[in-house]
Amino acid sequence: METRVALIGIMVENAESVEKLNDLLHQYRSYIIGRMGVPYREKGLSIISVVLDAPMDKISSLSGKLGMLDGVSTKTIYSRRN
């Protein structure tokens, strides 16, 4: 199956959504290459970047599910290489 490398940028403004967010990331753990989180306490914001190597449908599915969480925004960018 063809895979793509992608970066999902995540902004979390509602701390109550963090548990669901982590559950989703755990479900897709086999595709995750790396993850970095930065708490921005002064703004009450968490910024997370997740790098994946996965089929397009898995990347889109995860990004969509994350973006449906309350107070969570996502943006996904893809490598031009497969």
Buried (B, 14 or more C-beta within 10 A) or exposed (E): EEBBBBBBBBBBEEEEBBEBBEEBBEEBEEBBEEBEEEEEEEEEBBBBEBBBBBBEEBBEBBBEBBBEBEBBEBEBEEEEEE
